[in-house]
Amino acid sequence: MADLSRQFVGKTKIAYDSIYKMLIEVIGENTPIRQLTRERCRGVLNLLRQLPANAVKKYPKLTLKQAAERGSLDGAPTISAGTVNGYIQKLSALLSWSVNEGYLDKNPARGLKVVDTVKRKDKRQPFVPWQLQKIFDAPLYRGCRNDGAGYSSPGNDKPRRGRFWVPLIALFSGMRLNEICQLNVEDMRVVDGIHCFIVTTDVENGVADKKLKTSSGERLIPVHPELIRIGFLEHVSERKNSRGEKLFPDLTVAKSGYYSDTFSKFFANFLDKACAKAPRTSFHSFRHNFRDALREARVDREIALALGGWAGDSADDDETADNYGRGFKATTLFAAISEISYDLDLMHLHRADYEP
């Protein structure tokens, strides 16, 4: 974890810390690394397969081995095959590093995994048209009491703050939830005459609390014409005139340091109250909608990956290239993003002076 040639930041570091802590308990902290044979690694795999979901919370006083035995007696659901494979992959990454450093001759966990019967496309789904319409026909978008506790109750107020804009931006930009919520005002810039989101951890005058999931996450995304029709640039102008630092100052950051942790809880309740809740859909579904919309519009794959920051991401991990998100002109990206559309009526959100 301390190797300067690798970079662990944000939730990635938290995940590795947590998984390595668990693996240390299973394998034994004082176990010489050369004793990690294929058989022993397979034993780790078998234990993980029996481990109850949320074992530490359910059985806080038990060791992981005891938790697996107790969970089996209780009939508790076990962690998914995908989670098991994720743990083993991180163990394998550690052992590959050990080979490179000369501590091992070969990686005994290489290729070790369980069959994941759930197809990747079935794990998380995009919102279907009726869900999208329910979302953007909810009181928050039609008229509510307020965008606090009264966001789901019909009323005369039509607030346009973070809770209003974040889902719309996600649908028309493909940005991750935390990428949107953490935006500084200075991250809205005009590049080659095109209004753009600048997704970056760099800070000049704003708040230095931004995080990115991957290195390819740093990118430029033009503002979609539909967001302009709805009045997003007016919101940006108001925030710049107020000399505020955050684009959505009403959004709060969680103890984890991520704005997304707080907003995702709100949005889960929002989906339920808007009658838009369905299996395998969540806020991240907007990102899947955006990816599908790019495909439907026949947007060049390289441009699509640049817009979404998908290089090296799990959604497109078969793609190997160095500089996605760099090298495309803002005008090129704007032409591409302008091609995407949805089976969705948002006329009620358009500016009063907009003429189709």
C-alpha positions as CSV (number, residue, x, y, z in Angstrom):
1,M,0.0,0.0,0.0
2,A,3.0,2.3,0.6
3,D,4.6,1.6,-2.8
4,L,5.0,5.0,-4.5
5,S,4.6,3.4,-8.0
6,R,1.0,2.7,-7.2
7,Q,-1.8,5.1,-6.3
8,F,-4.6,4.3,-3.9
9,V,-7.0,7.2,-3.2
10,G,-10.4,7.7,-1.8
11,K,-12.7,4.7,-1.7
12,T,-10.2,2.6,-3.6
13,K,-7.8,2.9,-0.6
14,I,-10.6,2.3,1.8
15,A,-11.5,-0.9,-0.1
16,Y,-8.0,-2.2,-0.2
17,D,-7.4,-1.4,3.4
18,S,-10.5,-3.3,4.4
19,I,-9.9,-6.3,2.2
20,Y,-6.2,-6.6,3.2
21,K,-7.2,-6.4,6.8
22,M,-9.6,-9.3,6.3
23,L,-7.1,-11.4,4.3
24,I,-4.4,-10.8,7.0
25,E,-6.9,-12.3,9.6
26,V,-7.7,-15.3,7.4
27,I,-4.1,-16.0,6.3
28,G,-2.3,-15.0,9.5
29,E,-0.2,-11.9,9.9
30,N,3.0,-13.8,10.7
31,T,2.6,-16.3,7.8
32,P,5.8,-16.2,5.6
33,I,4.7,-15.2,2.2
34,R,6.4,-18.3,0.6
35,Q,4.0,-20.4,2.5
36,L,1.1,-19.0,0.4
37,T,0.7,-22.1,-1.8
38,R,-2.1,-22.6,-4.4
39,E,-3.8,-24.9,-1.9
40,R,-3.7,-22.3,0.8
41,C,-5.1,-19.6,-1.5
42,R,-7.9,-22.0,-2.5
43,G,-8.6,-22.4,1.2
44,V,-9.0,-18.6,1.4
45,L,-11.4,-18.7,-1.5
46,N,-13.5,-21.5,0.1
47,L,-13.8,-19.6,3.3
48,L,-14.9,-16.4,1.5
49,R,-17.6,-18.4,-0.3
50,Q,-19.1,-19.3,3.1
51,L,-18.8,-15.9,4.6
52,P,-22.1,-14.2,5.4
53,A,-22.9,-10.8,3.9
54,N,-22.0,-8.0,6.4
55,A,-20.3,-10.6,8.6
56,V,-18.5,-8.0,10.7
57,K,-21.7,-6.2,11.5
58,K,-23.7,-9.4,12.1
59,Y,-21.1,-11.2,14.1
60,P,-18.8,-8.5,15.5
61,K,-17.4,-10.7,18.3
62,L,-16.5,-13.6,16.0
63,T,-13.5,-14.3,13.8
64,L,-14.3,-14.6,10.1
65,K,-14.0,-18.4,10.3
66,Q,-16.4,-18.5,13.2
67,A,-18.7,-16.1,11.4
68,A,-18.8,-18.4,8.4
69,E,-19.7,-21.4,10.6
70,R,-22.3,-19.4,12.5
71,G,-23.8,-17.9,9.3
72,S,-24.1,-21.4,7.9
73,L,-26.1,-22.5,11.0
74,D,-28.2,-19.4,10.8
75,G,-28.9,-19.8,7.1
76,A,-27.6,-16.3,6.5
77,P,-27.0,-15.2,2.9
78,T,-23.4,-15.3,1.8
79,I,-21.4,-12.6,0.0
80,S,-21.9,-12.7,-3.8
81,A,-19.5,-14.4,-6.2
82,G,-18.6,-11.0,-7.6
83,T,-17.5,-9.9,-4.1
84,V,-15.5,-13.2,-3.5
85,N,-13.7,-12.7,-6.8
86,G,-13.0,-9.1,-5.9
87,Y,-11.3,-10.1,-2.7
88,I,-9.3,-12.8,-4.5
89,Q,-8.3,-10.4,-7.3
90,K,-6.9,-8.0,-4.6
91,L,-5.0,-10.9,-3.0
92,S,-3.7,-11.8,-6.5
93,A,-2.6,-8.2,-7.1
94,L,-0.6,-8.3,-3.8
95,L,1.0,-11.6,-4.8
96,S,1.8,-10.3,-8.3
97,W,3.5,-7.3,-6.7
98,S,5.5,-9.8,-4.5
99,V,6.7,-11.6,-7.7
100,N,7.8,-8.3,-9.2
101,E,9.6,-7.4,-6.0
102,G,11.4,-10.8,-5.9
103,Y,9.6,-12.2,-2.8
104,L,7.9,-15.0,-4.8
105,D,8.7,-16.9,-7.9
106,K,5.1,-17.1,-9.1
107,N,1.6,-15.9,-8.1
108,P,-0.2,-18.9,-6.4
109,A,-3.6,-17.0,-6.7
110,R,-3.4,-16.3,-10.4
111,G,-6.6,-17.1,-12.2
112,L,-8.3,-18.3,-9.0
113,K,-12.0,-17.4,-8.9
114,V,-15.5,-18.7,-8.6
115,V,-18.1,-18.8,-11.3
116,D,-20.3,-15.7,-11.2
117,T,-23.7,-16.8,-12.4
118,V,-25.1,-13.2,-12.5
119,K,-24.3,-11.6,-15.8
120,R,-22.7,-8.2,-15.6
121,K,-25.5,-6.5,-17.5
122,D,-28.0,-7.9,-15.0
123,K,-26.2,-6.5,-11.9
124,R,-27.3,-2.9,-12.5
125,Q,-29.7,-1.7,-15.1
126,P,-30.5,1.6,-16.7
127,F,-33.8,3.3,-15.9
128,V,-36.5,2.3,-18.4
129,P,-38.6,5.1,-20.0
130,W,-41.5,4.9,-17.5
131,Q,-39.0,5.2,-14.6
132,L,-37.4,8.3,-16.1
133,Q,-40.7,9.9,-16.7
134,K,-41.8,9.2,-13.1
135,I,-38.6,10.7,-11.8
136,F,-38.9,13.9,-13.7
137,D,-42.6,14.2,-13.2
138,A,-42.2,14.0,-9.4
139,P,-43.2,17.1,-7.3
140,L,-39.6,18.2,-7.1
141,Y,-39.8,18.8,-10.9
142,R,-43.5,19.7,-11.2
143,G,-43.9,21.8,-8.0
144,C,-43.4,20.8,-4.4
145,R,-43.7,22.3,-0.9
146,N,-39.9,22.7,-0.8
147,D,-36.7,20.8,-1.7
148,G,-36.1,19.8,1.9
149,A,-38.5,17.5,3.7
150,G,-41.3,18.6,1.4
151,Y,-39.7,17.5,-1.9
152,S,-42.2,14.7,-2.4
153,S,-45.3,16.7,-1.5
154,P,-47.1,18.7,-4.3
155,G,-46.9,22.4,-3.9
156,N,-46.2,25.7,-5.5
157,D,-42.5,25.9,-4.9
158,K,-40.2,25.1,-7.9
159,P,-36.7,25.2,-6.3
160,R,-33.7,24.5,-8.6
161,R,-30.9,23.6,-6.4
162,G,-28.7,20.5,-6.0
163,R,-31.5,18.0,-5.7
164,F,-33.1,19.3,-8.9
165,W,-30.0,19.5,-11.0
166,V,-27.9,16.5,-10.0
167,P,-30.2,13.8,-11.6
168,L,-30.6,15.8,-14.8
169,I,-26.8,16.3,-15.1
170,A,-26.2,12.6,-14.5
171,L,-28.6,11.7,-17.3
172,F,-27.2,14.1,-19.8
173,S,-23.5,13.9,-19.0
174,G,-22.9,10.4,-17.7
175,M,-21.0,11.8,-14.7
176,R,-20.7,9.8,-11.5
177,L,-22.7,11.0,-8.6
178,N,-19.8,12.3,-6.5
179,E,-18.3,13.9,-9.6
180,I,-21.4,16.1,-9.9
181,C,-22.0,16.8,-6.2
182,Q,-18.5,18.0,-5.6
183,L,-18.3,20.4,-8.5
184,N,-16.8,23.8,-7.8
185,V,-18.1,26.9,-9.6
186,E,-14.7,27.2,-11.3
187,D,-15.2,23.7,-12.8
188,M,-17.7,25.3,-15.2
189,R,-15.7,26.8,-18.1
190,V,-16.1,27.8,-21.7
191,V,-13.7,25.9,-23.9
192,D,-13.5,26.9,-27.6
193,G,-16.9,28.6,-27.3
194,I,-18.4,25.5,-25.6
195,H,-19.8,25.5,-22.1
196,C,-18.2,22.5,-20.3
197,F,-18.0,20.6,-17.1
198,I,-14.3,20.1,-16.1
199,V,-14.0,16.9,-14.0
200,T,-10.8,17.3,-12.1
201,T,-9.2,17.3,-8.6
202,D,-7.4,20.5,-9.5
203,V,-8.4,23.6,-7.5
204,E,-7.5,27.2,-8.0
205,N,-10.1,29.2,-5.9
206,G,-12.7,26.6,-5.0
207,V,-12.9,24.0,-2.2
208,A,-10.1,21.4,-2.2
209,D,-12.3,18.3,-1.4
210,K,-12.7,16.7,-4.8
211,K,-12.0,13.0,-5.5
212,L,-11.9,10.9,-8.6
213,K,-12.5,7.2,-8.9
214,T,-9.9,6.6,-11.6
215,S,-7.2,8.5,-13.4
216,S,-9.2,8.4,-16.6
217,G,-12.0,10.2,-14.6
218,E,-10.3,13.6,-15.3
219,R,-12.0,14.9,-18.4
220,L,-14.0,17.6,-20.2
221,I,-17.7,17.1,-20.8
222,P,-19.7,19.7,-22.8
223,V,-23.1,20.8,-21.3
224,H,-25.8,19.0,-23.2
225,P,-28.3,21.2,-25.1
226,E,-31.2,19.9,-23.1
227,L,-29.6,21.1,-19.9
228,I,-29.2,24.5,-21.6
229,R,-32.9,24.5,-22.5
230,I,-33.8,23.7,-18.9
231,G,-31.8,26.7,-17.7
232,F,-28.6,25.2,-16.3
233,L,-26.4,28.0,-17.6
234,E,-28.5,30.5,-15.6
235,H,-27.8,28.5,-12.5
236,V,-24.1,28.6,-13.2
237,S,-24.2,32.3,-13.9
238,E,-26.1,32.9,-10.5
239,R,-23.4,30.9,-8.7
240,K,-20.6,32.8,-10.3
241,N,-22.2,36.2,-9.6
242,S,-22.7,35.2,-5.9
243,R,-18.9,34.5,-5.7
244,G,-19.7,31.1,-4.2
245,E,-17.2,28.3,-4.3
246,K,-19.5,25.2,-4.7
247,L,-21.9,24.8,-7.7
248,F,-24.4,23.2,-5.3
249,P,-23.7,24.6,-1.8
250,D,-26.8,23.0,-0.4
251,L,-25.4,19.5,-0.8
252,T,-23.5,18.2,2.2
253,V,-20.5,15.9,2.4
254,A,-20.6,12.7,4.5
255,K,-18.1,11.7,7.1
256,S,-16.4,9.5,4.5
257,G,-15.5,12.7,2.6
258,Y,-17.9,11.9,-0.3
259,Y,-20.9,13.9,-1.2
260,S,-22.3,10.9,-3.0
261,D,-22.9,9.0,0.3
262,T,-25.3,11.6,1.5
263,F,-27.1,12.1,-1.8
264,S,-27.5,8.4,-2.7
265,K,-29.5,7.9,0.5
266,F,-31.8,10.8,-0.4
267,F,-32.2,9.5,-4.0
268,A,-33.1,6.0,-2.8
269,N,-36.0,7.5,-0.8
270,F,-36.8,9.8,-3.8
271,L,-37.2,6.8,-6.1
272,D,-39.5,5.1,-3.7
273,K,-41.7,8.2,-3.2
274,A,-41.8,8.9,-6.9
275,C,-43.0,5.3,-7.5
276,A,-40.0,4.9,-9.8
277,K,-38.2,2.2,-7.7
278,A,-37.4,-1.1,-9.5
279,P,-34.9,-4.0,-9.0
280,R,-31.3,-3.4,-9.9
281,T,-31.7,0.3,-10.5
282,S,-30.2,3.2,-8.4
283,F,-28.7,6.6,-9.1
284,H,-25.8,4.9,-11.0
285,S,-28.4,3.7,-13.5
286,F,-28.3,7.2,-15.1
287,R,-24.7,6.4,-16.1
288,H,-26.0,3.2,-17.8
289,N,-28.7,5.2,-19.6
290,F,-26.0,7.6,-20.8
291,R,-23.8,4.8,-22.1
292,D,-26.8,3.2,-23.9
293,A,-27.8,6.6,-25.4
294,L,-24.2,7.0,-26.8
295,R,-24.5,3.6,-28.4
296,E,-28.0,4.3,-29.9
297,A,-26.6,7.6,-31.3
298,R,-23.7,5.6,-32.9
299,V,-21.2,7.8,-31.1
300,D,-17.6,6.6,-31.8
301,R,-16.5,4.3,-29.0
302,E,-13.3,6.3,-28.4
303,I,-15.3,9.5,-27.9
304,A,-17.9,7.7,-25.8
305,L,-15.2,6.5,-23.4
306,A,-13.7,9.9,-23.3
307,L,-17.0,11.5,-22.3
308,G,-17.7,8.9,-19.6
309,G,-14.2,8.4,-18.3
310,W,-14.6,4.7,-18.8
311,A,-11.0,3.9,-19.7
312,G,-9.9,1.2,-17.2
313,D,-13.3,1.2,-15.5
314,S,-15.1,-2.0,-15.0
315,A,-17.7,-1.2,-17.5
316,D,-15.1,-1.2,-20.3
317,D,-12.1,-2.9,-18.8
318,D,-11.3,-4.7,-22.1
319,E,-10.2,-1.4,-23.5
320,T,-6.5,-0.4,-23.1
321,A,-5.5,3.1,-24.1
322,D,-3.6,5.8,-22.4
323,N,-5.3,9.1,-22.8
324,Y,-9.1,8.9,-23.0
325,G,-10.6,12.3,-22.1
326,R,-7.6,14.1,-23.7
327,G,-7.0,14.9,-27.3
328,F,-10.6,15.6,-28.4
329,K,-11.7,19.2,-29.1
330,A,-14.6,20.5,-27.1
331,T,-16.4,21.1,-30.3
332,T,-16.0,17.4,-31.3
333,L,-17.3,16.2,-27.9
334,F,-20.2,18.7,-28.0
335,A,-21.2,17.4,-31.5
336,A,-21.2,13.8,-30.1
337,I,-23.0,14.5,-26.8
338,S,-25.7,16.6,-28.7
339,E,-26.7,13.4,-30.6
340,I,-28.0,11.6,-27.5
341,S,-31.6,11.7,-26.6
342,Y,-34.2,9.8,-24.5
343,D,-37.8,8.8,-24.8
344,L,-38.6,11.4,-22.2
345,D,-40.8,14.6,-22.1
346,L,-39.1,17.4,-20.2
347,M,-40.9,20.3,-21.8
348,H,-42.3,21.3,-18.4
349,L,-38.7,22.1,-17.3
350,H,-37.7,24.2,-20.2
351,R,-37.1,27.9,-19.7
352,A,-40.1,30.1,-20.4
353,D,-38.3,31.9,-23.2
354,Y,-37.4,28.6,-24.9
355,E,-38.9,28.0,-28.4
356,P,-38.5,24.5,-29.9
